[in-house]
């Protein structure tokens, strides 16, 4: 039993050590701002098309499904309310994080894994450069900045997707839809919608870096690390969204 637990406990310890060092490096010099901006472009701008597409169709599907349920009670006009609340509180942050994790956790793991198996990281250490300061911290900062911004864009595009369905399919007036969308949101919803992607950003970046830096076994190991990074990041996103939602529900009830 104890032998079975050695692996997970050791992995958790290494992950938290990596997290602590990456966070400490934010306040330490040197700061590789060129790498931060490069990662912002790769993670943020590069993910924008797929985030926009996912957000639009999520809002459209939600409007279609919600309108069917609301039609039974004669409340089709409340479609915008449900679309906005669901997107801002839950679906927007979670779907955006999953899309970014699938694209960038795998990319980070494969990039760092390739550097590990080709001994570039060892050469970096030999030259006196901290690999975590150079490779991990810029990706952490870039993801923490860009993921909330991507979530905001995804939420708005999703609301627009719901509007397209509401206007052309449900025959709702433009002012009726958008007024219900904005009135439904309170500061608690906005706080959830911004805090969740900020927390998810740590998971996406650090999980990718963790599996990339511990890659072994050549090119086959790089593929294995990429798969493990995506799976671990996706599972942790769902786990964390449950606990974060539980906290916000408790705060709203107090």
N, C-alpha and C positions, 0 to 999 in steps of 0.2 A: 504493500500500500504506500509506504513512504517512498519507495523507488519510483512509483508512478507519479507522485507529486513533485519530484525533484525537477523535472523538466518544466512544467508550468510555473512553478515558483521561481526558478532561475530566470525564465523568460520575462516574467513580470518584473523581477528585480532589475534586469538589464534595461527593460523599457522605461521604468521610472528613473533610472540613472541617466539614460539618454535624455528624457524629458527635463530633468533638473539641470543638466549641463546646457541644454539648448536654451532654456529660460534664463539661466545665468549669463549666457553669452549676449543676450539682448542689451545688457547694461555694460558689457565689456568691449574694449577695443581690441583689434580693429573691426570696423563695421563695413561689410562688403555690400555697399548700397547698389553697386552696379549689378551684382548677383540678385539682390532683392527685386530691383525693377525688372530684370530679365525674367525672373520667376513670376512676377505679377503679370507680365505679358503672356507667358506660357500658360499659367494656371487660370488667370482671369479672362483675358481677351480670347485665348484659345478655346476656352470652355463656353464662351458666350453663345455661339450658334446652337449647340445642343441643349443648353439651358433654356434658351428662348423657345425652341421647338417643344421641349418637354413641358414648359410652363403653359404655353398656349393650349396644347391639347389636353393638359390636365384640367384647366379651367373650363374648356369646352365640354369635356366628358362630365365634369362635375355638374355643370348647368343642365345637361341633358338628364342625368340621373336624378338630381334634386327636383327638377321640375315635375317629373313623373310622380314622385312621392308627394310633393306639395299640391299637385292637381287634385288629389283625393280629398283635400281639405279646402279647396278653393283659394289657396295662398300662393299661386304661381308668381305673384308680384314680389314675394320674399326670396326669390331665387338668388338675387344679388347678395342678400344678407348671408345666406349659407355658403355661397361661393367664397366671399371675402373672408369670413371667419375661418373656414376650413383651410383655405390657402395660406393665410397669414400665420395661423397658429401651428398648423401641422404639415400639410402637404407641401407647401412651398419650401420650408427649410429642409424637410426630410428628402424630398425628391431631388432638390438641387444638390444636397450633400451626397446622395447616392450617385448621381450623375458625375459629379466632380471626383468622387472617390474612384469610380470605375475608370475614369480617364486619367487622373493624376496620381492616385496612390500606386497604380500599376506602373505609370511612367516614372515616378520617383524611385520605386523599388528596382525597376529594370535598369535605370540609369546608374544609380549608386551600386547596384549589384554588378553591373558590367565593370565599373571602376574598381570594385573590390576584387573580382576574380582576375583582372588584368594587373593587379598590384599598383594601381595608380594612387589609391588611398595610402598604402604603405610608403610610396615615394613622397607623398604630401607630408606625412609625418616626419620622414627623414630630412625634409627641407625645413622643418620647424613650423609648419602650418597646422593648426588644429582643424582636423576634418569636420568636426561638429560645428565649429565657428564658420567655416567656409561653405559647408554643404547643407547642414541641417537647419541652422538658424535662419538663413535667408528664405528657405522654403516655408518654414514655420511662419515668419512674419508675412510673407506674400500671401499665403493661404488665409491667415487670420484677417487680413485686410480685404481680400477680394471675395471671399465666400459670402459675407454679409451683403456686399454690393450685388453679387450675382443673385442672391436670394430676393433682394428688393426688386430687381429687374424681373425675375421669374414670377413673383407675386403680381406685379402690375400686368405683365403679359398674360398671366392666367386669368386675371379679372377681365382683360380685354377679350380673351377667348370666350369667357362666359357671356360677355356682352354681345359678341357676334351671334351666339346661339339664342340669347334672349331677344335680340332685335329681329333676326331673320326667321327664327323658328318659333319662338314663343310669342312674337308680336308685342313685346313690351316696349314702352317708350324709353328713349335714351335717358331722359332726366329721371324717370322712375327707377331704372336699373342703377345708375350711378349714385343717386341719393341714398338708396338702400345699402349700397356697398360701403359708402363712407360712414354713414350713421351707425353701421353695425360694429365698427372697430372702436375699441377703447385702448387706453395706454397699456393695459396689461397684455393685450393682444400684440401690440407693436413691440413691447419688451420681449415677449416670447419669440416673435419673428426675427429679432435681431440677436438675442442671446444664444439661441440654439445653433445657428450657423457659426457663430464665433467659437462655441465649444466644439462643434463638429470639425472646425478647421484644424484644431490641435490633433484630433484623432486622424484625420486624413493625411496630414503632413508627417506626423511623427510615426504612424504605423508604416507608411511607405519608406521612410528613412530607416526605421528599425530593421525591417526585413531586408532592405537593400544592403545595409552595413554588415549584416550577419550572413550574407550569401556565401555559400561554399559549393564546390562541385562543378565549376565551369559554366558553360552555357545552359546546361540542364538545370543547374542550381538557380540561375537567373530566372528561368521560366517558373520554377517552383516558388521562388520568393515573390514573384509578381502575382501569382495566383493567391498565395497566402495573404499578401497585403490587401488585395481587393476583398477577399472573404472576411478577414478580420475587421477591416474598416467598416464594411457594410453591416456586419452583425453588431458592432459596438455603436453604430449610429442608431439602430433600432433600440438597443438597450438604454442608451443615454436619453433618447427622446421620451421614453417611458418615465424615467426618473425626473427629468426636467419638467415634463407635463404635470407629474404628481406634485412637484414643488409649487408650480404656478397655480394649480387648482387649490392647493392648501392656502397659498397667499391670498387668492381671490376670495376664499371663504372666511378669512379672518378679519 
